[in-house]
Amino acid sequence: MRLSLVRDLLSILSGVFFHIVTSGFYLWGSLSIYVTSYFRIVSNDDSLTVFKTNIVLPILGITGSATMTLGVMVSKKLGLKAYYAIIAVVLGLAIFASSYSTNFWVFFYLYGVNFGLCMGMIYMPVINLVCNTFPERKGILTGVILSASGLGSFMNNFVMLYLINPENLKPIHVSHNEAYYFGPVAHVAMNLPKALRINALYNFCFLSLGALIVRNFIGSSKSKPAIEESHNPVNNTEAPLISTETETHELKCLRDVFYDRNFYILFFKMVFASCFPFFIVTNYKVYGFNAIKDSATDVFLTFVGSMAMLSNSVWRIFWGALFDRFGFKLLFRIMITIQLICIGTFSMIAFNKYLFMIWILTFMVCEGGYFCIFPAYSISNYGKRKGAEVYGLLMNGFTLGNIIQFVLSLTLVSAIGFDYLFYVFFALTFIPLVLSFLMKSHPSDDFKIAESESCDDRATDVREC
């Protein structure tokens, strides 16, 4: 029993290592100005702007969502150890190769597409393992594991700043909304390849360490089912959470989720709640240089981004604990209301660098909450067997939100400026608040009907489930 407990705790630690690597998603907000500046120089392309290169962020989301559900399935076949070891090699080589790119679109494929694919494969298998092993603590443990992404961003931002811009030089403005490193400060951008190679080694090491200590889980032929091995007796009993809305309803067939009205409400809540946080993750440096002006330095804005990711990290643990106590609905309404207030007032306070930092931190606290409570609710509401796969489908909502913010920033920043664009995001963010009042506490009647029938009863090949 004691040995089993040690293996379970090591698996939680491996989840932390794996999700430190997924912090590369958040790192893009800090890297984008360096990447754009570098490829403007080496490809002699002044038409390349930060708003164009920011396509990397939605691509990270698209490719990540595309492989998230697949990752859960493949990891059960291979076993988690072999699965994560393969990802360690593939991701390390992809980032290393991207450092030799002299064309942005080659970099886009090597770094953006491949990192996104690997990020999606990394994301859910270890969370699925931990939630199955500790079902009565799924909220807080999901928060602990996902908090590692913010912690990784905190470390990554400063490491990349030290490697790329140790002199804290400012970019040169080419327009009211754009500034890049070129001319007398071009050497800053030229430090990018070296930094990427070190980042490749960094990711390889964390993934490899996690692969060494993770335990293979239910579905793997290399281990006993995780629930049977667990030291915790509640795995074999009915142990509902304190909140009635998180009572587990086991989904028998993945396709049945499309009969559930709540699934669609959850999806569009994810879409519109995530638009503005993704916009800020991508553009906080660009907007900071524009709004704060003379008092904005690269070190200060990197510090803002790092503290925002640290806040994102720490608050995921609190959001997870609060989820176990109060459930999904109340927490989501609190997060979205705070986000609405901050969006509506952001342009009024952004000139003050300290208020600017507080508002950025608040946006990231809310964003971290979404990434914590949605997977925990998915596993609670749809069951331990299929909940992780359902969340893989729901993640496409975050991806769509990411695409929307990219299109809006690409088309509207130059036309109406940042401040007026915030009001567009305010209107979009109001939609999930309304949707939160339309969501039922339990699966819809249609879902219950579908759930009561097996795939075999509907003469459907169960392997499609």
Secondary structure as GFF3:
##gff-version 3
##sequence-region A 1 465
A	DSSP	alpha_helix	2	21	.	.	.	ID=ss1
A	DSSP	alpha_helix	24	42	.	.	.	ID=ss2
A	DSSP	alpha_helix	50	53	.	.	.	ID=ss3
A	DSSP	alpha_helix	56	78	.	.	.	ID=ss4
A	DSSP	alpha_helix	80	98	.	.	.	ID=ss5
A	DSSP	alpha_helix	104	107	.	.	.	ID=ss6
A	DSSP	pi_helix	108	113	.	.	.	ID=ss7
A	DSSP	alpha_helix	114	123	.	.	.	ID=ss8
A	DSSP	alpha_helix	125	133	.	.	.	ID=ss9
A	DSSP	three_ten_helix	135	137	.	.	.	ID=ss10
A	DSSP	alpha_helix	138	164	.	.	.	ID=ss11
A	DSSP	beta_strand	172	173	.	.	.	ID=ss12
A	DSSP	beta_strand	179	180	.	.	.	ID=ss13
A	DSSP	three_ten_helix	183	185	.	.	.	ID=ss14
A	DSSP	alpha_helix	186	189	.	.	.	ID=ss15
A	DSSP	alpha_helix	192	213	.	.	.	ID=ss16
A	DSSP	alpha_helix	226	229	.	.	.	ID=ss17
A	DSSP	three_ten_helix	233	236	.	.	.	ID=ss18
A	DSSP	three_ten_helix	244	246	.	.	.	ID=ss19
A	DSSP	three_ten_helix	254	259	.	.	.	ID=ss20
A	DSSP	alpha_helix	261	291	.	.	.	ID=ss21
A	DSSP	three_ten_helix	293	295	.	.	.	ID=ss22
A	DSSP	alpha_helix	298	326	.	.	.	ID=ss23
A	DSSP	alpha_helix	328	349	.	.	.	ID=ss24
A	DSSP	alpha_helix	353	382	.	.	.	ID=ss25
A	DSSP	alpha_helix	387	435	.	.	.	ID=ss26
A	DSSP	alpha_helix	445	452	.	.	.	ID=ss27
A	DSSP	three_ten_helix	462	464	.	.	.	ID=ss28
###
